[in-house]
Structures are given as C-alpha cells and as structure tokens.
C-alpha cells in the first residue's frame, strides 16, 4: 500500500472562510511511531491500578474546567458553533470525566454469577489500543465520551479526528499529557481527508490495534466495519440519523415547539441525534407550525464568537451546498418552503434557518439525513400513521414523542430507535448509553455499556 506524503491539512474559520492553521500530515514513520507509543502505553496502563486511572480522569476534568474558555474558542473557530454551545460542550466533557471516575468502580467490578456449586464471576479486562475515528461536529465531546470509558477500562486510544478540527485533536492530546497520562495514552494522527480511507485501513489492520470505534457517515462506518470485520476486531459505530420528533394530538404544542427549535437548530443542526423529521398530528399541525416558525424567527444568526449568537455558520462550503440541494429538491417535489431556504450573503458558510412543511415520504428531506439548519414538517393522520412515518427510515438513532405521558410512551415504544425521549428532546447523558440500530450503527457509548464496550468480558469459574 502506497503511503501518502507531502500533504497538509488546512483548517478554516467557517464564519469568514479565512485560514486558521496549516498542519503537515503524518507520514508512514509518524504513524508507525504513534502506533508504537499507544501500544506501549496500553501495556503500561492495563497494569495500572484502577484508582490511578480514575484519578487521571478527574484531573482531565479539572483541566477542562480551567481551560474552558480557550477550548471553547478553539471549537467555535474551527467548526463554527456558537460560543455559548462550545462552552457547554466543554462543561459536558468535564462532567463525563467526573461521572466515569465516580461510577467506573461499580461498572467494571467483577460480577458474581450463580452457577451450581462452582464459584463463578465475570471480569471486565482491557483490550489494548482502541482506534477512534471521530467527527468534527463535537470536537471535544465525541473524543472525551469515547476516551473516558476506554481509558477507565485500561485501554489506550489512537485518535484520527476530523481534519477540520485538527487544532482540537492536538489540544486533546496535550490535555491528556498535561493531566499526567503516560506518553501515548491518547495519541492523535493527522491525516488529510483524501487519505483517510487508505491510512485508516492500514491502522485498523495493524496487529497493535485491538478495537475500533467510529462516529460519522454510513459510508465511513461501512468501510471501517468491513476492515475491522476482516481483521476480526470488535467495533462500535454511531452513524447517521433522521430522528423523528413526534407531536401527538394531546401534546403541549407550545412546549413542543420551543423544544423543537433547540432539537433541530442546536449545534447549527449538524448533529446525528438532532431532530430532523417533525411528524405532527393533523389536529395540531397548524398550531405547531405557527409556534415553531415564530420561535425559529427569534434565532440570531451571526458571528459564532459573540455570546448573543444562537445560530452560526455550517462547518464547510460543501456541507452547505449539500443542504441547499436537499432543500431545493424537496421544494421541487412539492413541499412548502415556510421560511429560509437560502445561503446568506457575505463571508462564511451561513444558511438561513429553514422550515419545510407538507413533506411526505419519498421527498429528499424525508429520505436523506439533513445535516444542517433545516426542519421538515410531516403531517400525520393519527397515531398509527405517525408511527408508520417515524419508522419509514433506514436509520434508528433517537426519537422524541410529545403528548400525554402514558399515551406518548405507548406510541414511542412502537417506533424503532436506540433512544426514546418522552416530552423531551433527545440528548446524551454520561449516565445513559447512546447508540443506534439499523443504518445508525451498533454498539453503545457512555454509561456502563460504553465503559465495558472495549473490554474482554471474561468468564471465571473456580471449582
């Protein structure tokens, strides 16, 4: 396999298009050195006392809180989310470290099992080096939510982050080192977008890699899973989503509309677990759309570095072009453009917050994942039709249902998803597992399931 050389990664500010930094990519020798260091760190770390591992996580959490302003500014500069959301992302990372440090002794403790007269138990033992392929949309959170569990369980992490957030990737590597982690416990490799498939395959096949985790597109997930499967290595995939946000006839429409704006337009709409299809009972559809559009109109689009901004630019021009294509096609197919639908003039990759009404199955915004500030309103005749519409997707990540509590729960149980939220927008929580089904991937991160995801569940029997 020919190894790419003489490339560089260029990061840009999505609000202006200006170059932030240029980074040389890692050549074969640098990747080999990273593999060697993470492997050596894994051997040391698996023999480290669990209490020491968790002390490291607490120290990482403390540094995250101390450096939150600097890290948030870096996130906003590299991927464009409003700085208020970037600060919240860093706070959530610190919280995750604290939760794992508190709960991991229980999650990783030997689990006694009654099996006749023998003394039997399950133990959770580290695998080694976890290769983490992470996306740009939550530059710190995606890495910390994976790495905290992996490190607590005794593993090391080799990170291939999104090229657009290379500054964040290197900052995370430095964060672990500054907190006192062994050299190589979290190591980042810098790879150009054009070379990800080739270099990624080389890394996954390397015998020093024990497992793989990826958050990203279906295409990337399928490619990585194929290589990991051929190499007989476990993998966790969190892929795309077309999450339904279902509003039933007995829902609190005003509350649902308020939550819907955050569920769709938070993180500039660039989130796998964002609500994307708003499936609304016809009895309340007009009222919901009116309330929703009113609240969308309150969004403040602008410089994401300003605390007053609530909707920043999309991360890249190609992502904006793709979203605008989806909007145009959906309107041509018969949907009603209620508001937005165009790129905003001036520098940066801004899109006006968009609401499409009367979207039906087969339309682009219904079938495809829309990764940006555009909401699709789908009208349902009744509960059965709402369930049918919600399940009319290959994805199965999150689902929110709004209505009288027991009614909404009963409807939600009929919808296929990895997570069900009743009268609340879908959100991740370190105490609860997150993951999908169908084309949204498999495996779980966060909570006990996430910490155990990269362990050998070993059966021990003493006669």
QUITAHU-V856153 format. One record per residue. N is the residue number from 1. RES is the residue in three letters. PHI is phi in radians with two decimals (999 if undefined). PSI is psi in radians with two decimals (999 if undefined). OMEGA is omega as a letter, one per 40 degrees, with the letter a starting at -180 (none if undefined). Layout:
n res phi psi omega
N RES PHI PSI OMEGA
N RES PHI PSI OMEGA
This chain:
n res phi psi omega
1 UNK 999 2.12 i
2 UNK -1.24 2.33 a
3 UNK -1.71 2.27 a
4 UNK -1.13 2.48 i
5 UNK -2.34 2.92 i
6 UNK 0.98 0.69 i
7 UNK -1.93 2.88 i
8 UNK -2.48 2.68 i
9 UNK -1.80 2.26 i
10 UNK -1.99 2.15 i
11 UNK -1.75 2.53 a
12 UNK -2.29 2.67 i
13 UNK -1.42 2.01 a
14 UNK -1.12 -0.34 a
15 UNK -1.39 -0.36 a
16 UNK -2.25 -0.35 a
17 UNK 1.43 -0.02 a
18 UNK -1.34 2.59 i
19 UNK -1.20 2.29 i
20 UNK -1.62 -0.85 a
21 UNK -2.82 2.82 i
22 UNK -2.18 2.33 a
23 UNK -2.22 2.25 i
24 UNK -1.20 2.44 i
25 UNK -1.37 2.81 i
26 UNK -1.36 2.29 i
27 UNK -1.51 -3.07 a
28 UNK -1.02 -0.72 a
29 UNK -1.12 -0.68 a
30 UNK -1.20 -0.69 i
31 UNK -1.16 -0.72 i
32 UNK -1.07 -0.73 i
33 UNK -1.14 -0.68 i
34 UNK -1.15 -0.74 i
35 UNK -1.07 -0.77 a
36 UNK -1.11 -0.73 a
37 UNK -1.20 -0.75 a
38 UNK -1.18 -0.63 i
39 UNK -1.13 -0.76 i
40 UNK -1.12 -0.69 i
41 UNK -1.13 -0.67 i
42 UNK -1.10 -0.70 i
43 UNK -1.12 -0.67 i
44 UNK -1.24 -0.77 a
45 UNK -1.20 -0.61 a
46 UNK -1.18 -0.36 i
47 UNK -1.67 0.03 i
48 UNK -1.42 2.48 a
49 UNK -1.02 2.39 i
50 UNK -0.91 -0.65 a
51 UNK -1.08 -0.64 i
52 UNK -1.21 -0.66 i
53 UNK -1.06 -0.75 a
54 UNK -1.31 -0.49 i
55 UNK -1.09 -0.69 i
56 UNK -1.05 -0.77 i
57 UNK -1.07 -0.72 i
58 UNK -1.10 -0.69 a
59 UNK -1.19 -0.64 i
60 UNK -1.10 -0.75 i
61 UNK -1.05 -0.71 i
62 UNK -1.11 -0.77 i
63 UNK -1.14 -0.64 i
64 UNK -1.05 -0.74 i
65 UNK -1.20 -0.68 a
66 UNK -1.17 -0.57 a
67 UNK -1.84 0.28 a
68 UNK -1.00 -0.69 a
69 UNK -1.13 -0.76 a
70 UNK -1.17 -0.77 a
71 UNK -1.16 -0.70 i
72 UNK -1.11 -0.72 i
73 UNK -1.08 -0.65 i
74 UNK -1.15 -0.78 i
75 UNK -1.01 -0.86 a
76 UNK -1.09 -0.71 a
77 UNK -1.15 -0.68 a
78 UNK -1.48 -0.64 a
79 UNK -2.16 -0.09 i
80 UNK 1.61 0.06 a
81 UNK -1.28 2.63 i
82 UNK -0.96 2.47 a
83 UNK -1.08 -0.51 i
84 UNK -1.09 -0.66 i
85 UNK -1.31 -0.58 i
86 UNK -1.14 -0.71 i
87 UNK -1.08 -0.74 i
88 UNK -1.10 -0.62 i
89 UNK -1.11 -0.77 i
90 UNK -1.14 -0.73 i
91 UNK -1.05 -0.68 a
92 UNK -1.19 -0.65 i
93 UNK -1.07 -0.78 i
94 UNK -1.10 -0.74 i
95 UNK -1.05 -0.74 i
96 UNK -1.06 -0.77 i
97 UNK -1.04 -0.71 a
98 UNK -1.18 -0.72 i
99 UNK -1.13 -0.80 a
100 UNK -1.11 -0.74 i
101 UNK -1.07 -0.61 a
102 UNK -1.36 -0.72 a
103 UNK -1.65 -0.36 a
104 UNK -1.03 -0.63 i
105 UNK -0.98 -0.66 i
106 UNK -1.29 -0.76 a
107 UNK -1.17 -0.54 a
108 UNK -1.82 0.03 a
109 UNK -1.17 2.63 i
110 UNK -0.98 2.46 a
111 UNK -1.97 1.81 a
112 UNK -1.11 2.52 i
113 UNK -2.32 2.25 i
114 UNK -1.31 2.07 a
115 UNK -2.52 1.38 i
116 UNK 1.14 -2.48 a
117 UNK -1.50 -0.20 a
118 UNK -1.30 2.70 i
119 UNK -1.60 2.10 a
120 UNK -2.35 2.60 i
121 UNK -2.78 2.90 i
122 UNK -1.88 2.40 i
123 UNK -2.12 2.66 a
124 UNK -2.00 1.85 a
125 UNK -1.97 2.49 a
126 UNK -1.11 2.65 i
127 UNK -1.61 -0.66 a
128 UNK 2.44 -2.11 a
129 UNK -1.70 2.21 i
130 UNK -1.76 2.16 i
131 UNK -1.54 2.03 a
132 UNK -1.91 2.03 i
133 UNK -1.81 1.92 a
134 UNK -2.07 2.66 a
135 UNK -1.63 3.00 a
136 UNK -1.48 -0.25 a
137 UNK -1.31 -0.46 i
138 UNK -2.28 1.42 a
139 UNK -1.03 -0.64 i
140 UNK -1.65 -0.76 a
141 UNK -1.07 -0.80 a
142 UNK -1.02 -0.69 a
143 UNK -1.29 -0.82 a
144 UNK -1.14 -0.68 a
145 UNK -1.15 -0.52 i
146 UNK -1.41 -0.87 a
147 UNK -1.21 -0.61 a
148 UNK -1.05 -0.80 i
149 UNK -1.17 -0.75 a
150 UNK -1.10 -0.76 a
151 UNK -1.22 -0.69 i
152 UNK -1.03 -0.63 a
153 UNK -1.39 -0.10 i
154 UNK 1.81 0.22 a
155 UNK -1.71 2.90 i
156 UNK -1.88 2.85 a
157 UNK -2.27 2.22 i
158 UNK -1.82 2.08 a
159 UNK -1.82 2.25 i
160 UNK -2.02 1.76 a
161 UNK -1.59 2.96 i
162 UNK -1.07 2.31 a
163 UNK -0.98 -0.54 a
164 UNK -1.11 -0.36 a
165 UNK -2.11 0.75 a
166 UNK -1.10 -0.62 i
167 UNK -1.04 -0.72 i
168 UNK -1.15 -0.70 a
169 UNK -1.04 -0.79 a
170 UNK -1.25 -0.57 i
171 UNK -1.14 -0.65 i
172 UNK -1.16 -0.70 i
173 UNK -1.05 -0.79 i
174 UNK -1.15 -0.62 i
175 UNK -1.01 -0.84 a
176 UNK -1.10 -0.74 i
177 UNK -1.12 -0.76 a
178 UNK -1.15 -0.49 i
179 UNK -1.38 -0.11 i
180 UNK 1.77 0.27 i
181 UNK -1.20 2.58 i
182 UNK -0.99 2.57 a
183 UNK -0.96 2.18 i
184 UNK 1.61 -0.01 a
185 UNK -1.10 -0.67 i
186 UNK -2.27 1.99 a
187 UNK -2.17 2.44 a
188 UNK -1.89 2.40 i
189 UNK -1.92 2.37 a
190 UNK -1.72 2.04 a
191 UNK -2.29 2.32 i
192 UNK -1.20 2.65 a
193 UNK -0.99 -0.66 a
194 UNK -1.17 -0.33 a
195 UNK -1.91 0.04 a
196 UNK -1.02 -0.80 a
197 UNK -1.09 -0.79 a
198 UNK -1.20 -0.88 a
199 UNK -1.20 -0.68 i
200 UNK -1.05 -0.74 i
201 UNK -1.10 -0.74 i
202 UNK -1.04 -0.76 a
203 UNK -1.20 -0.80 a
204 UNK -1.05 -0.68 a
205 UNK -1.29 -0.33 a
206 UNK -1.06 2.32 a
207 UNK -1.13 -0.27 i
208 UNK -1.41 -0.19 i
209 UNK -1.56 2.19 a
210 UNK -1.69 -0.50 a
211 UNK -2.77 2.89 a
212 UNK -2.34 2.45 i
213 UNK -2.30 2.43 a
214 UNK -2.44 2.35 i
215 UNK -2.07 2.14 a
216 UNK 2.99 -2.62 a
217 UNK -1.38 2.84 i
218 UNK -1.02 -0.77 a
219 UNK -1.07 -0.80 i
220 UNK -1.12 -0.73 i
221 UNK -1.09 -0.76 i
222 UNK -1.10 -0.71 a
223 UNK -1.16 -0.80 a
224 UNK -1.18 -0.73 i
225 UNK -1.10 -0.63 i
226 UNK -1.13 -0.76 i
227 UNK -1.20 -0.76 i
228 UNK -1.10 -0.70 i
229 UNK -1.11 -0.75 i
230 UNK -1.10 -0.56 i
231 UNK -1.55 0.02 a
232 UNK 0.97 0.99 i
233 UNK -2.19 2.41 a
234 UNK -1.17 2.64 i
235 UNK -2.50 2.69 i
236 UNK -2.17 2.28 a
237 UNK -2.19 2.22 i
238 UNK -2.07 1.93 a
239 UNK -1.93 -2.59 a
240 UNK -1.27 3.05 i
241 UNK -2.69 2.64 i
242 UNK -2.31 1.07 a
243 UNK -1.07 2.31 i
244 UNK -1.44 2.46 i
245 UNK -2.10 1.75 a
246 UNK -1.71 2.23 i
247 UNK -2.01 1.94 a
248 UNK -1.49 2.97 a
249 UNK -1.10 -0.47 a
250 UNK -1.77 0.35 a
251 UNK -1.34 2.74 i
252 UNK -1.38 1.72 a
253 UNK -1.09 -0.72 a
254 UNK -1.12 -0.77 i
255 UNK -1.15 -0.72 i
256 UNK -1.10 -0.73 a
257 UNK -1.14 -0.68 i
258 UNK -1.11 -0.82 i
259 UNK -1.16 -0.57 a
260 UNK -1.09 -0.60 i
261 UNK -1.13 -0.80 i
262 UNK -1.14 -0.72 a
263 UNK -1.10 -0.53 a
264 UNK -1.70 -0.71 a
265 UNK -1.80 -0.08 i
266 UNK -1.09 2.55 a
267 UNK 1.02 0.53 a
268 UNK 1.06 0.40 a
269 UNK 1.33 0.06 a
270 UNK -1.69 1.29 a
271 UNK -2.60 2.40 i
272 UNK -1.10 -0.66 a
273 UNK -1.64 0.20 i
274 UNK -1.19 2.55 i
275 UNK -1.17 2.34 a
276 UNK -2.18 -0.61 i
277 UNK -2.00 2.03 a
278 UNK -1.70 1.78 a
279 UNK -1.69 1.94 a
280 UNK -2.13 2.29 i
281 UNK -1.04 2.37 a
282 UNK -0.97 -0.52 a
283 UNK -1.10 -0.48 a
284 UNK -2.14 0.15 a
285 UNK -1.09 -0.83 a
286 UNK -1.08 -0.75 i
287 UNK -1.15 -0.72 i
288 UNK -1.12 -0.82 a
289 UNK -1.06 -0.75 i
290 UNK -1.09 -0.79 a
291 UNK -1.17 -0.69 a
292 UNK -1.12 -0.85 a
293 UNK -1.11 -0.67 i
294 UNK -1.01 -0.77 a
295 UNK -1.29 -0.60 i
296 UNK -1.07 -0.63 i
297 UNK -1.12 -0.30 i
298 UNK -1.50 -0.18 i
299 UNK -1.09 2.42 i
300 UNK -1.85 1.86 a
301 UNK -1.54 2.32 i
302 UNK 2.96 -2.74 a
303 UNK -1.04 2.03 a
304 UNK -1.20 -0.24 i
305 UNK -1.37 -0.19 i
306 UNK -1.53 2.33 a
307 UNK -1.04 -0.44 a
308 UNK -1.38 -0.27 a
309 UNK -1.29 2.36 i
310 UNK -2.03 -0.14 i
311 UNK -2.52 2.00 a
312 UNK -1.68 -2.86 i
313 UNK -1.41 2.84 i
314 UNK -1.25 2.84 a
315 UNK -1.27 -0.55 a
316 UNK -2.55 2.74 i
317 UNK -1.15 -0.57 i
318 UNK -1.20 -0.58 i
319 UNK -1.19 -0.68 i
320 UNK -1.13 -0.78 a
321 UNK -1.06 -0.68 i
322 UNK -1.16 -0.75 i
323 UNK -1.12 -0.73 i
324 UNK -1.12 -0.62 i
325 UNK -1.06 -0.80 a
326 UNK -1.09 -0.70 i
327 UNK -1.14 -0.85 a
328 UNK -1.05 -0.79 a
329 UNK -1.11 -0.72 a
330 UNK -1.14 -0.67 i
331 UNK -1.17 -0.74 i
332 UNK -1.08 -0.52 a
333 UNK -1.40 -0.07 i
334 UNK 2.11 -0.07 i
335 UNK -1.26 2.78 i
336 UNK -1.72 2.18 i
337 UNK -1.47 1.88 a
338 UNK -1.44 -0.74 i
339 UNK -2.75 2.69 i
340 UNK 1.36 -2.51 i
341 UNK 1.68 0.06 a
342 UNK -2.43 2.79 i
343 UNK -1.29 2.53 i
344 UNK -1.53 2.47 a
345 UNK -1.19 2.72 i
346 UNK 1.85 -3.10 a
347 UNK -1.23 2.85 i
348 UNK 1.51 3.09 a
349 UNK -1.98 0.98 a
350 UNK -1.53 2.51 i
351 UNK -2.24 2.33 i
352 UNK -1.09 2.39 i
353 UNK -1.00 2.27 a
354 UNK -2.09 2.41 i
355 UNK -2.21 2.18 i
356 UNK -1.94 2.27 i
357 UNK -1.97 2.83 i
358 UNK 1.02 0.67 i
359 UNK -1.37 2.42 a
360 UNK -2.28 2.84 i
361 UNK -0.93 2.47 a
362 UNK 1.72 -0.44 i
363 UNK -1.26 2.67 a
364 UNK -0.98 -0.81 a
365 UNK -1.22 -0.26 i
366 UNK -1.53 -0.72 a
367 UNK -1.44 -0.73 a
368 UNK -1.65 2.71 i
369 UNK -1.29 2.18 i
370 UNK -1.72 1.94 a
371 UNK -1.83 1.31 a
372 UNK 2.99 -3.03 a
373 UNK -1.39 1.16 i
374 UNK -2.47 2.27 a
375 UNK -1.98 2.41 i
376 UNK -1.93 2.08 i
377 UNK -1.65 2.17 a
378 UNK -2.10 2.21 a
379 UNK -1.68 2.29 a
380 UNK -1.93 2.50 a
381 UNK -1.25 -0.66 a
382 UNK -2.86 -2.99 a
383 UNK -1.06 -0.80 a
384 UNK -1.05 -0.73 i
385 UNK -1.16 -0.66 i
386 UNK -1.08 -0.76 i
387 UNK -1.13 -0.75 i
388 UNK -1.04 -0.79 i
389 UNK -1.15 -0.76 a
390 UNK -1.07 -0.66 a
391 UNK -1.49 -0.05 a
392 UNK -1.46 1.13 a
393 UNK -2.79 2.67 i
394 UNK -1.44 -0.23 a
395 UNK -1.50 2.93 i
396 UNK -2.91 1.06 a
397 UNK -1.65 -1.38 i
398 UNK -2.06 2.90 i
399 UNK -2.70 2.33 i
400 UNK -2.10 2.36 i
401 UNK -2.23 2.29 a
402 UNK -2.02 2.27 i
403 UNK 2.92 -3.05 i
404 UNK -0.95 2.37 a
405 UNK -0.88 -0.99 a
406 UNK -1.18 -0.60 i
407 UNK -1.11 -0.85 a
408 UNK -1.11 -0.68 i
409 UNK -1.12 -0.73 i
410 UNK -1.11 -0.73 i
411 UNK -1.17 -0.76 a
412 UNK -1.07 -0.60 i
413 UNK -1.12 -0.35 a
414 UNK -1.54 -0.09 a
415 UNK -1.77 2.32 a
416 UNK -1.37 2.14 i
417 UNK -2.91 2.85 i
418 UNK -1.42 -0.39 i
419 UNK -2.50 2.45 i
420 UNK -2.16 2.16 i
421 UNK -2.05 2.21 a
422 UNK -1.82 2.15 a
423 UNK 0.97 0.67 i
424 UNK -2.78 2.63 i
425 UNK -1.34 2.61 i
426 UNK -1.13 2.33 i
427 UNK -2.67 2.64 i
428 UNK -1.53 2.66 a
429 UNK -2.55 2.26 a
430 UNK -0.99 -0.36 a
431 UNK -1.55 -0.11 a
432 UNK -2.20 2.46 i
433 UNK -1.24 2.64 i
434 UNK -2.27 2.45 i
435 UNK 2.94 3.10 a
436 UNK -2.24 -3.02 i
437 UNK -2.40 2.97 a
438 UNK 1.09 -2.43 a
439 UNK -1.30 0.00 i
440 UNK -1.51 -0.01 i
441 UNK 1.88 -2.87 a
442 UNK -2.66 2.85 a
443 UNK 1.50 3.00 a
444 UNK -2.38 2.60 i
445 UNK -2.06 2.88 a
446 UNK 1.23 2.82 i
447 UNK 1.03 -2.87 a
448 UNK -1.07 -0.71 a
449 UNK -1.09 -0.69 i
450 UNK -1.22 -0.71 i
451 UNK -1.14 -0.63 a
452 UNK -1.46 -0.13 a
453 UNK -1.04 -0.60 a
454 UNK -1.99 0.91 i
455 UNK -2.25 2.72 i
456 UNK -1.53 1.97 i
457 UNK -1.40 1.76 a
458 UNK -1.73 2.27 i
459 UNK -1.55 2.23 i
460 UNK -2.13 2.23 i
461 UNK -2.23 2.20 i
462 UNK -2.00 1.97 a
463 UNK -1.29 999 none
